[in-house]
Amino acid sequence: MNDLLDMIDNPQQLKKLSVVQLEKLAGEIRGLLVHTVAKTGGHLAPNLGVVELTIALHRVFNSPSDKFVWDVGHQAYVHKILSGRREYFNTLRQAGGMSGFPKISESVHDAFGTGHSSTSISAALGLALARDMSGGRNHVVAIIGDGSLTGGQAYEALNHAGDLGANLIVVLNDNEMSIAKNVGAMSDYLSKLRTAPTYNRVKHDIEFLLRRIPAIGDSVAKTVERVKDSLRYLLVPGMLFEELGFTYIGPIDGHNIELISHMLEKAKTMQGPVLIHTLTQKGRGYQPAECKADKFHGVGPFCIDSGEVIKNGSKPTYTAVFGETLIDLAAKDADIVAITAAMPEGTGLKNFAGLYPERFFDVGIAEQHAVTVAAGLAVAGKKPVVAVYSTFGQRAYDQILHDVCLQNLPVVFALDRAGIVGEDGPTHHGVFDFSYLRHIPNLVLMAPKDENELRHMLHTALELNCPAVIRYPRGSGLGVPLDEELTVFHPGQAEQLQHGRDLVFLAVGPMVEQCRAAAGILAATGIQAGVVNARFIKPLDERLFSSLARETGVFVTVEDNVLAGGFGSAVLEYLNLQNCHWLKLLRLGLPDQFIEHGAREQLLSRYGLDGDGIARQSLLFLKQCGVR
């Protein structure tokens, strides 16, 4: 029974509840989180860890007048539940339902849309500056995790906010994890803060005692500033946040609603930027998530009693095949090095890290750094493989272009979660990588039709001695046999899978299988469609494409990328240069819009990129062209 939760239709109602009632409410919210995410999948562990913190935020502040900016946003479920969206929380991440991330268009309580890391302080500072320019008096709060503090943009924002002295509150949600265990100097620094929680009390006591000295107290307090600074460094090594201009409060228990509320009230009265350091437990309140917080960071539907994820089939995932293949190749080549940005398990590198710890680098949530450190390794003769999700690769565009491709360095980029990824929605769909990579000189860009071809492409990429990208989808492969011996593809070498008299499908990546299905559907209507697995988005198999253009005169390009600047555009550009004016070309892909969240199969069908949709659009195109 959710006696209290059923009473909460807006955040203002929290102010009427006692601390005891709020603690009971926290338990009810955790129950709702577990039971909902067990059905829909989602980011469970991060949200279980911020229940009390979120309650305290809404108890102390007045949303939507006061603004909350959630870093990444995967920990904002509790915020959504408390801000009028409880009744349709069961639609979480479903097509047409609630987004898994803050979304301005979804609610006035979502002050800023998020989905990628380390942006909250920048956005909150912008909101605070706009408030000051307009003469407003509302509060702006950024909530950022310790994992997000490994991203460089967070420090750019801290530096700017401290320099301006803006009235801004930053809440550091410190659970010692991002997705995997945090790494780096910042993680070590926060660890020291956790074990030295006495600074704020001692600093206050020193000031109080000095100022009580009759007649000379204020003067003495000022003249011993250097002594106090020395004590500060002794008690809490570094005091990074105060050196950046922030008043530091903490660390405090992030599960004590009364204490958090008190500190937030105190922060509201302070001038200048304030950072409140809260300690929370990721996965709190659900034992499987407490024990395996990384597994339950982002999880599919699962059994509540056992915590076991409900698996769909036994086919190996692209991610797993990539990780295993890299291990096989690294066993034969000591120069192969693997790099990830805080996602060793998500990118399939966890086992590689265990076998070759000296050749594995987790740089934290710092994709830009990951790319440039890979460039440095390549200059020194190593063979770095940077494994990152396609959508996060966007964050390192300049480094890919300037630090790798301009110098023609042999760095391999393994872009996981390419194409439509499903329920995480527009911030996570990898549907722009063809477009943001294809135009960069020196770069070879590949997409495998299945998990076996992924193995050959990884081997190829490591042998090319130039920048190379392999992009592959989320989830299970096709279940095809895996070759023991790996071959090197010649750049641009496509694969003709079947011949066709009436049209030819030029497909890349997972769209190859959909085109084979479409060809089967068309065959039942008497149309013979050829299917080509392009393999390479750059360079193209110009010889084969020119030959097929003369044979059939009708091309249909199919990709799970946006049409603008994608694979179809590359084919169109080439045919234009060859003056193939007789050729009729249909480009199928994703439209010029951000793709909403929903199951991958639903979205492919919605945008006509499943077998039925491809066949239907191709048949209509042939009729419009007067071919059939």
C-alpha positions as CSV (number, residue, x, y, z in Angstrom):
1,M,0.0,0.0,0.0
2,N,1.3,3.4,-1.0
3,D,-0.7,5.4,1.5
4,L,1.5,8.5,1.4
5,L,2.7,8.3,-2.2
6,D,-0.9,8.2,-3.5
7,M,-1.4,11.5,-1.8
8,I,1.5,13.3,-3.6
9,D,0.3,15.0,-6.8
10,N,2.8,17.9,-6.6
11,P,6.0,18.7,-4.7
12,Q,4.3,21.2,-2.4
13,Q,2.5,18.5,-0.6
14,L,5.8,17.2,0.8
15,K,6.1,20.3,3.0
16,K,3.1,19.1,5.0
17,L,4.6,15.8,6.0
18,S,6.7,15.1,9.1
19,V,10.2,13.6,8.8
20,V,8.8,10.2,9.9
21,Q,6.2,10.4,7.2
22,L,8.9,11.4,4.6
23,E,11.0,8.4,5.6
24,K,7.9,6.1,5.1
25,L,7.4,7.8,1.7
26,A,10.9,7.0,0.8
27,G,10.2,3.3,1.3
28,E,7.0,3.5,-0.8
29,I,8.9,5.2,-3.6
30,R,11.6,2.5,-3.6
31,G,8.9,-0.1,-3.9
32,L,7.4,1.7,-6.9
33,L,10.8,2.0,-8.5
34,V,11.6,-1.7,-8.2
35,H,8.2,-3.0,-9.4
36,T,8.1,-0.6,-12.3
37,V,11.6,-1.0,-13.6
38,A,11.3,-4.8,-13.2
39,K,8.7,-4.6,-16.0
40,T,10.0,-1.7,-18.2
41,G,13.8,-1.9,-17.6
42,G,15.6,1.3,-16.8
43,H,18.2,2.9,-14.5
44,L,17.3,1.4,-11.2
45,A,20.3,1.6,-9.0
46,P,21.0,5.3,-9.5
47,N,17.4,6.2,-8.6
48,L,17.3,4.0,-5.5
49,G,20.3,5.9,-4.2
50,V,18.8,9.4,-4.5
51,V,15.3,8.9,-3.0
52,E,15.9,10.8,0.3
53,L,18.0,13.4,-1.5
54,T,15.2,14.1,-4.0
55,I,12.6,14.3,-1.3
56,A,14.7,16.8,0.6
57,L,15.3,18.9,-2.5
58,H,11.5,19.2,-3.2
59,R,10.8,19.7,0.4
60,V,13.2,22.7,0.7
61,F,12.8,24.3,-2.7
62,N,9.8,25.3,-4.8
63,S,9.8,23.7,-8.2
64,P,9.2,24.8,-10.9
65,S,10.0,28.3,-9.7
66,D,13.3,27.0,-8.3
67,K,15.2,25.0,-11.0
68,F,16.7,21.5,-10.7
69,V,19.2,20.4,-13.3
70,W,20.0,16.7,-13.1
71,D,23.4,15.6,-14.5
72,V,22.9,12.8,-17.1
73,G,19.4,12.5,-15.8
74,H,19.1,8.8,-15.3
75,Q,18.7,9.4,-11.6
76,A,15.6,11.7,-12.1
77,Y,12.8,9.0,-11.8
78,V,12.1,10.0,-8.2
79,H,11.9,13.7,-9.2
80,K,9.4,12.7,-11.9
81,I,7.3,10.7,-9.5
82,L,7.1,13.6,-7.0
83,S,6.4,16.2,-9.7
84,G,3.0,15.0,-10.9
85,R,4.0,12.1,-13.1
86,R,3.4,9.2,-10.7
87,E,0.2,8.0,-12.3
88,Y,1.8,7.2,-15.6
89,F,5.2,6.2,-14.3
90,N,4.3,2.7,-15.5
91,T,4.8,3.9,-19.1
92,L,8.5,4.6,-18.3
93,R,10.6,4.3,-21.5
94,Q,7.7,2.8,-23.5
95,A,6.8,4.2,-26.9
96,G,4.5,7.2,-26.3
97,G,5.2,7.1,-22.6
98,M,7.4,8.8,-20.0
99,S,11.0,9.5,-21.0
100,G,13.8,7.9,-18.9
101,F,15.5,11.3,-18.8
102,P,14.5,14.9,-17.9
103,K,12.7,16.5,-20.9
104,I,11.6,20.1,-21.1
105,S,8.6,19.2,-23.2
106,E,7.4,16.6,-20.7
107,S,7.0,18.8,-17.6
108,V,7.6,22.3,-16.3
109,H,9.5,20.7,-13.5
110,D,12.2,19.5,-15.9
111,A,14.3,22.7,-16.2
112,F,16.8,21.3,-18.6
113,G,16.9,18.2,-20.9
114,T,19.8,15.8,-20.2
115,G,21.1,12.4,-21.2
116,H,24.9,12.9,-21.5
117,S,27.3,13.5,-18.6
118,S,29.0,16.5,-17.0
119,T,26.6,19.2,-18.3
120,S,24.5,20.1,-15.3
121,I,26.7,22.8,-13.7
122,S,27.1,24.6,-17.0
123,A,23.4,24.5,-17.7
124,A,22.5,25.6,-14.1
125,L,25.0,28.4,-14.3
126,G,23.3,29.6,-17.5
127,L,19.9,29.5,-15.7
128,A,21.4,31.4,-12.7
129,L,22.9,34.1,-14.9
130,A,19.7,34.6,-16.8
131,R,17.8,34.9,-13.5
132,D,20.2,37.6,-12.3
133,M,19.9,39.5,-15.6
134,S,16.2,39.5,-15.2
135,G,16.2,40.4,-11.6
136,G,14.8,37.1,-10.4
137,R,15.2,35.6,-6.9
138,N,14.7,31.9,-7.5
139,H,17.2,29.2,-6.7
140,V,19.1,27.1,-9.2
141,V,20.4,23.7,-8.1
142,A,22.6,21.3,-10.1
143,I,22.7,17.7,-9.0
144,I,25.8,15.9,-10.2
145,G,27.3,12.5,-9.5
146,D,30.9,11.9,-8.6
147,G,31.3,9.9,-11.8
148,S,30.3,13.0,-13.8
149,L,33.0,14.9,-12.1
150,T,35.5,12.9,-14.2
151,G,34.2,14.8,-17.3
152,G,36.1,18.0,-18.2
153,Q,33.1,20.2,-18.8
154,A,32.2,20.0,-15.1
155,Y,35.5,21.7,-14.2
156,E,35.1,24.3,-16.9
157,A,31.7,25.1,-15.3
158,L,33.1,25.0,-11.7
159,N,35.9,27.4,-12.7
160,H,33.5,29.8,-14.4
161,A,30.9,29.8,-11.6
162,G,33.6,30.3,-8.9
163,D,35.1,33.2,-10.8
164,L,31.7,34.9,-11.3
165,G,30.7,34.3,-7.7
166,A,27.2,33.5,-8.9
167,N,24.5,32.3,-6.5
168,L,24.3,28.7,-7.5
169,I,23.9,25.5,-5.5
170,V,25.7,22.3,-6.6
171,V,24.7,19.0,-4.9
172,L,27.4,16.4,-5.3
173,N,25.7,12.9,-5.2
174,D,28.7,10.8,-4.2
175,N,28.0,7.1,-4.4
176,E,31.6,6.2,-5.4
177,M,30.3,4.9,-8.9
178,S,29.2,6.2,-12.3
179,I,28.3,3.0,-14.2
180,A,31.3,1.1,-13.2
181,K,33.6,1.8,-10.2
182,N,35.0,5.3,-10.6
183,V,38.6,5.8,-11.5
184,G,41.1,8.6,-11.4
185,A,42.5,11.3,-9.2
186,M,39.1,12.9,-8.6
187,S,37.8,9.6,-7.2
188,D,40.8,9.4,-4.9
189,Y,40.2,13.0,-3.8
190,L,36.6,12.4,-2.9
191,S,37.6,9.3,-1.1
192,K,39.8,11.5,1.1
193,L,36.9,13.9,1.7
194,R,34.7,11.0,2.8
195,T,37.2,9.9,5.4
196,A,37.9,13.5,6.7
197,P,34.5,14.9,7.4
198,T,35.6,17.3,10.2
199,Y,36.7,20.3,8.2
200,N,33.5,22.3,8.2
201,R,32.9,21.9,11.9
202,V,36.5,22.8,12.8
203,K,36.6,25.8,10.5
204,H,33.4,27.2,12.1
205,D,34.7,26.5,15.6
206,I,38.0,28.3,14.9
207,E,36.3,31.4,13.6
208,F,33.8,31.4,16.5
209,L,36.5,31.2,19.1
210,L,38.8,33.8,17.6
211,R,36.0,36.4,17.2
212,R,35.1,36.0,20.9
213,I,38.5,37.4,22.0
214,P,37.7,40.8,23.5
215,A,38.6,43.9,21.4
216,I,41.0,42.2,19.1
217,G,39.0,39.2,18.0
218,D,38.1,40.4,14.5
219,S,41.6,41.5,13.9
220,V,43.1,38.3,15.1
221,A,40.6,36.3,12.9
222,K,41.8,38.1,9.8
223,T,45.5,37.9,10.6
224,V,45.5,34.2,11.2
225,E,43.9,33.5,7.8
226,R,47.0,31.9,6.6
227,V,47.1,29.7,9.7
228,K,43.5,28.6,9.1
229,D,44.4,27.9,5.5
230,S,47.2,25.6,6.6
231,L,44.8,23.8,8.9
232,R,42.4,23.5,6.1
233,Y,44.9,21.7,3.9
234,L,46.0,19.5,6.8
235,L,42.4,18.4,7.6
236,V,41.1,18.0,4.0
237,P,43.9,17.6,1.4
238,G,43.4,19.9,-1.6
239,M,40.2,21.6,-0.8
240,L,39.7,21.8,-4.5
241,F,36.1,23.2,-4.4
242,E,36.9,26.1,-2.1
243,E,40.0,27.0,-4.2
244,L,37.6,27.2,-7.2
245,G,35.5,29.7,-5.2
246,F,32.8,27.5,-3.8
247,T,31.7,27.2,-0.2
248,Y,32.0,23.5,0.6
249,I,29.6,21.8,2.9
250,G,30.0,18.1,3.8
251,P,30.3,15.3,3.4
252,I,26.9,14.6,4.8
253,D,24.6,11.5,4.9
254,G,22.6,11.5,1.7
255,H,19.9,9.3,3.2
256,N,19.1,11.5,6.2
257,I,16.2,13.7,5.0
258,E,16.3,16.0,8.0
259,L,20.1,16.6,7.8
260,I,20.0,17.2,4.0
261,S,17.0,19.5,4.4
262,H,18.9,21.5,7.0
263,M,22.0,21.9,4.8
264,L,19.9,22.9,1.8
265,E,18.2,25.5,3.9
266,K,21.6,26.8,5.0
267,A,22.8,26.9,1.4
268,K,19.8,29.0,0.3
269,T,21.0,31.8,2.6
270,M,24.6,31.9,1.4
271,Q,26.0,34.3,-1.1
272,G,28.0,32.9,-4.0
273,P,28.3,29.3,-5.3
274,V,27.9,26.5,-2.7
275,L,28.7,22.8,-3.1
276,I,27.0,20.3,-0.8
277,H,28.7,16.9,-0.7
278,T,26.3,14.1,0.0
279,L,27.2,10.4,0.5
280,T,24.7,8.0,-0.9
281,Q,24.5,4.3,-1.6
282,K,23.7,3.2,-5.2
283,G,20.9,0.6,-5.3
284,R,19.9,1.3,-1.7
285,G,16.9,-0.6,-0.4
286,Y,16.9,-3.5,-3.0
287,Q,19.6,-6.0,-2.1
288,P,20.4,-7.3,-5.6
289,A,21.0,-3.7,-6.7
290,E,23.1,-2.9,-3.6
291,C,25.3,-6.0,-4.2
292,K,25.6,-5.4,-8.0
293,A,25.1,-1.7,-8.5
294,D,26.9,-1.8,-11.9
295,K,24.5,-4.5,-13.2
296,F,21.5,-2.5,-12.0
297,H,22.7,0.8,-13.2
298,G,20.8,0.3,-16.5
299,V,18.9,-3.0,-16.5
300,G,16.3,-4.8,-18.6
301,P,13.2,-6.4,-17.2
302,F,14.1,-8.6,-14.3
303,C,12.6,-11.0,-11.6
304,I,12.2,-9.0,-8.4
305,D,12.7,-12.0,-6.1
306,S,16.0,-13.2,-7.6
307,G,17.2,-10.0,-9.3
308,E,17.9,-12.1,-12.4
309,V,17.5,-10.3,-15.7
310,I,14.9,-11.8,-18.1
311,K,16.9,-12.8,-21.1
312,N,15.5,-12.9,-24.7
313,G,17.2,-15.8,-26.4
314,S,20.8,-17.1,-26.1
315,K,22.5,-15.5,-29.1
316,P,25.7,-13.7,-28.3
317,T,25.6,-9.9,-28.3
318,Y,27.7,-7.8,-30.6
319,T,29.3,-6.3,-27.5
320,A,30.4,-9.7,-26.2
321,V,31.7,-10.8,-29.6
322,F,33.7,-7.6,-29.9
323,G,35.2,-8.1,-26.5
324,E,36.1,-11.7,-27.1
325,T,37.6,-11.0,-30.5
326,L,39.8,-8.2,-29.1
327,I,41.1,-10.6,-26.5
328,D,42.0,-13.2,-29.2
329,L,43.8,-10.6,-31.3
330,A,45.6,-9.1,-28.3
331,A,46.9,-12.5,-27.4
332,K,48.8,-12.5,-30.7
333,D,49.8,-8.8,-30.7
334,A,51.2,-7.2,-27.6
335,D,50.8,-3.7,-29.1
336,I,47.0,-3.8,-28.9
337,V,45.7,-1.5,-26.2
338,A,42.0,-1.0,-25.1
339,I,40.5,2.3,-23.9
340,T,37.0,3.0,-22.5
341,A,35.3,6.0,-20.9
342,A,33.9,4.6,-17.7
343,M,32.1,1.6,-19.3
344,P,34.4,-1.5,-19.2
345,E,31.4,-3.8,-19.0
346,G,29.0,-1.9,-21.3
347,T,31.6,-1.9,-24.1
348,G,32.6,-5.5,-23.6
349,L,36.1,-4.8,-22.2
350,K,35.7,-6.1,-18.7
351,N,37.4,-9.5,-19.5
352,F,40.1,-7.8,-21.5
353,A,40.9,-5.6,-18.4
354,G,41.2,-8.7,-16.3
355,L,43.6,-10.4,-18.7
356,Y,45.6,-7.4,-19.7
357,P,45.4,-4.8,-17.0
358,E,48.6,-3.1,-18.1
359,R,47.1,-2.7,-21.6
360,F,43.7,-1.4,-20.5
361,F,42.8,2.2,-19.6
362,D,39.5,3.4,-18.2
363,V,39.7,7.2,-18.4
364,G,36.4,8.0,-16.7
365,I,33.6,9.9,-18.4
366,A,36.1,11.7,-20.6
367,E,35.6,10.8,-24.2
368,Q,37.7,13.7,-25.5
369,H,40.7,12.6,-23.4
370,A,40.1,9.0,-24.4
371,V,40.6,9.8,-28.1
372,T,43.6,12.0,-27.7
373,V,45.4,9.7,-25.3
374,A,44.8,7.0,-27.9
375,A,46.4,9.3,-30.5
376,G,49.4,9.6,-28.3
377,L,49.6,5.8,-27.9
378,A,49.4,5.4,-31.7
379,V,52.2,7.9,-32.3
380,A,54.4,5.7,-30.0
381,G,53.6,2.6,-32.1
382,K,50.8,1.0,-30.1
383,K,47.5,-0.1,-31.6
384,P,44.8,1.6,-29.5
385,V,41.1,0.5,-29.7
386,V,38.7,3.1,-28.3
387,A,35.4,1.4,-27.3
388,V,32.6,3.9,-26.8
389,Y,28.8,4.1,-27.5
390,S,28.0,5.9,-30.8
391,T,26.1,8.7,-29.1
392,F,29.0,9.4,-26.7
393,G,31.5,9.4,-29.6
394,Q,29.9,12.7,-30.7
395,R,31.4,14.3,-27.6
396,A,34.9,13.7,-29.0
397,Y,34.3,14.9,-32.6
398,D,37.1,17.5,-32.6
399,Q,39.6,15.1,-31.2
400,I,38.7,12.4,-33.8
401,L,39.1,14.9,-36.6
402,H,42.1,17.0,-35.3
403,D,44.1,14.7,-33.1
404,V,43.6,11.3,-35.0
405,C,42.5,11.8,-38.6
406,L,44.5,14.9,-39.4
407,Q,47.6,13.1,-38.4
408,N,46.4,9.8,-40.1
409,L,47.0,7.8,-36.9
410,P,46.0,4.1,-36.6
411,V,43.4,4.4,-33.9
412,V,40.4,2.0,-34.0
413,F,37.0,3.2,-32.8
414,A,34.5,0.6,-31.8
415,L,31.2,2.4,-31.8
416,D,28.7,0.2,-29.8
417,R,24.9,1.0,-29.6
418,A,24.9,2.4,-33.2
419,G,21.6,3.0,-34.9
420,I,18.3,2.8,-33.0
421,V,19.0,1.6,-29.5
422,G,15.4,1.6,-28.1
423,E,14.1,2.7,-24.8
424,D,16.7,5.2,-23.8
425,G,15.5,7.5,-26.6
426,P,16.9,10.5,-28.5
427,T,19.9,11.2,-26.3
428,H,21.2,7.6,-26.8
429,H,20.2,6.6,-30.3
430,G,23.4,6.3,-32.4
431,V,21.9,7.6,-35.6
432,F,24.3,10.3,-36.5
433,D,27.7,8.5,-36.7
434,F,27.7,8.1,-40.5
435,S,27.0,11.8,-40.8
436,Y,29.6,13.1,-38.4
437,L,32.3,10.7,-39.5
438,R,31.9,10.1,-43.2
439,H,33.3,13.5,-44.3
440,I,36.5,13.3,-42.4
441,P,39.6,12.6,-44.5
442,N,41.8,9.5,-43.9
443,L,39.1,7.7,-42.0
444,V,37.7,4.2,-43.0
445,L,34.1,3.6,-41.8
446,M,32.6,0.1,-41.6
447,A,29.4,-1.5,-40.4
448,P,29.0,-5.4,-40.1
449,K,25.9,-7.2,-41.2
450,D,26.3,-9.7,-38.4
451,E,28.5,-10.6,-35.4
452,N,30.8,-12.8,-37.5
453,E,31.6,-10.0,-39.9
454,L,32.3,-7.8,-36.8
455,R,35.2,-10.1,-36.0
456,H,36.7,-9.7,-39.5
457,M,36.2,-6.0,-39.4
458,L,38.0,-5.6,-36.1
459,H,40.9,-7.6,-37.5
460,T,40.8,-5.5,-40.6
461,A,40.8,-2.2,-38.7
462,L,43.9,-3.2,-36.7
463,E,45.7,-4.0,-39.9
464,L,44.8,-0.9,-42.0
465,N,47.4,1.5,-40.4
466,C,45.0,4.4,-40.6
467,P,42.0,5.8,-38.5
468,A,39.2,3.2,-38.7
469,V,35.7,3.0,-37.3
470,I,33.4,0.0,-36.8
471,R,29.9,0.8,-35.8
472,Y,27.5,-2.0,-34.6
473,P,24.1,-2.2,-32.9
474,R,23.0,-2.9,-29.4
475,G,21.8,-6.4,-28.4
476,S,22.0,-9.9,-29.8
477,G,23.6,-10.8,-33.1
478,L,21.9,-13.1,-35.6
479,G,23.3,-16.3,-34.2
480,V,25.6,-17.1,-37.2
481,P,28.6,-19.3,-36.8
482,L,31.9,-17.5,-35.9
483,D,34.9,-18.1,-38.2
484,E,38.1,-19.2,-36.5
485,E,40.3,-17.7,-39.1
486,L,40.0,-13.9,-39.7
487,T,40.5,-12.2,-43.0
488,V,41.4,-8.6,-43.9
489,F,38.8,-6.8,-46.1
490,H,40.1,-4.5,-48.8
491,P,38.8,-1.0,-48.0
492,G,35.5,-0.5,-49.9
493,Q,35.0,-4.2,-50.6
494,A,31.3,-4.8,-50.7
495,E,29.5,-8.2,-50.7
496,Q,26.9,-9.1,-53.3
497,L,24.5,-11.5,-51.5
498,Q,21.9,-12.0,-54.2
499,H,21.4,-10.8,-57.8
500,G,18.3,-8.9,-58.9
501,R,16.7,-7.9,-62.2
502,D,14.4,-5.1,-61.0
503,L,16.3,-3.3,-58.3
504,V,19.2,-3.6,-56.0
505,F,19.2,-2.9,-52.2
506,L,22.5,-1.3,-51.1
507,A,22.4,-1.9,-47.3
508,V,24.7,-1.4,-44.4
509,G,24.9,-3.0,-40.9
510,P,21.8,-4.6,-39.5
511,M,19.8,-3.2,-42.4
512,V,21.2,-6.0,-44.6
513,E,19.1,-8.6,-42.9
514,Q,16.0,-6.4,-43.2
515,C,16.7,-6.0,-46.9
516,R,17.0,-9.7,-47.3
517,A,13.6,-10.0,-45.7
518,A,12.2,-7.3,-48.0
519,A,13.7,-9.0,-51.1
520,G,11.8,-12.2,-50.1
521,I,8.5,-10.2,-49.7
522,L,9.0,-8.6,-53.1
523,A,9.8,-11.9,-54.7
524,A,6.3,-13.1,-53.9
525,T,5.0,-10.2,-56.1
526,G,7.3,-11.2,-59.0
527,I,10.0,-8.5,-58.3
528,Q,13.6,-9.7,-58.3
529,A,15.6,-7.6,-55.9
530,G,19.3,-7.9,-55.5
531,V,20.9,-7.4,-52.1
532,V,24.4,-5.9,-51.5
533,N,26.1,-5.8,-48.1
534,A,28.0,-2.5,-48.6
535,R,30.2,-3.2,-45.5
536,F,32.0,0.2,-46.0
537,I,30.4,3.6,-45.7
538,K,33.7,5.1,-46.6
539,P,35.2,4.2,-49.0
540,L,32.5,2.8,-51.3
541,D,32.8,-0.1,-53.6
542,E,32.7,2.2,-56.7
543,R,33.4,-0.5,-59.2
544,L,30.6,-2.8,-58.0
545,F,28.1,0.1,-57.7
546,S,28.8,1.4,-61.2
547,S,28.4,-2.1,-62.6
548,L,25.1,-2.6,-60.8
549,A,23.8,0.8,-61.9
550,R,24.2,-0.2,-65.5
551,E,22.6,-3.6,-65.0
552,T,19.4,-2.6,-63.1
553,G,19.0,1.2,-63.1
554,V,17.2,1.2,-59.7
555,F,19.0,1.5,-56.4
556,V,17.5,1.5,-52.9
557,T,19.9,2.5,-50.2
558,V,19.0,1.4,-46.6
559,E,20.6,2.6,-43.4
560,D,19.8,3.0,-39.7
561,N,21.3,6.5,-39.7
562,V,19.7,9.9,-40.5
563,L,19.4,10.4,-44.2
564,A,21.2,13.8,-44.0
565,G,24.8,13.1,-44.8
566,G,24.5,9.3,-44.4
567,F,25.3,6.3,-46.5
568,G,22.6,7.1,-49.1
569,S,24.0,10.5,-49.5
570,A,27.5,9.0,-50.1
571,V,26.0,6.8,-52.9
572,L,24.1,9.7,-54.4
573,E,27.2,11.9,-54.4
574,Y,29.3,9.2,-56.1
575,L,26.6,8.5,-58.8
576,N,26.3,12.2,-59.5
577,L,30.1,12.4,-60.1
578,Q,29.7,9.5,-62.5
579,N,26.9,11.2,-64.3
580,C,24.6,8.2,-63.9
581,H,21.6,10.3,-64.9
582,W,19.5,7.3,-65.9
583,L,19.7,5.7,-62.5
584,K,16.6,5.9,-60.2
585,L,17.6,6.1,-56.5
586,L,15.5,5.8,-53.3
587,R,17.2,6.5,-50.0
588,L,15.7,4.9,-46.9
589,G,16.8,5.9,-43.5
590,L,15.7,8.1,-40.6
591,P,14.1,11.5,-41.1
592,D,15.5,14.9,-40.1
593,Q,14.2,14.7,-36.5
594,F,15.2,13.3,-33.1
595,I,13.8,9.7,-32.7
596,E,11.7,9.1,-29.6
597,H,12.1,6.3,-27.2
598,G,10.5,2.9,-27.6
599,A,11.4,-0.7,-28.4
600,R,13.8,-1.0,-31.3
601,E,11.4,-3.3,-33.3
602,Q,8.6,-0.7,-32.9
603,L,10.7,2.1,-34.1
604,L,12.1,0.3,-37.1
605,S,8.5,-0.5,-38.1
606,R,7.4,3.1,-37.5
607,Y,10.1,4.5,-39.8
608,G,9.7,1.8,-42.5
609,L,13.0,0.2,-41.8
610,D,11.9,-3.4,-41.2
611,G,11.4,-5.9,-44.0
612,D,7.7,-5.0,-44.5
613,G,8.4,-1.3,-44.6
614,I,11.3,-1.5,-46.9
615,A,9.4,-3.8,-49.3
616,R,6.3,-1.5,-49.3
617,Q,8.3,1.7,-50.0
618,S,10.3,0.0,-52.7
619,L,7.2,-1.3,-54.5
620,L,5.7,2.2,-54.4
621,F,8.9,3.7,-55.7
622,L,9.0,1.3,-58.6
623,K,5.4,2.2,-59.5
624,Q,6.1,5.9,-59.3
625,C,9.1,5.4,-61.6
626,G,7.0,3.5,-64.1
627,V,9.1,0.4,-63.7
628,R,6.3,-1.8,-62.6
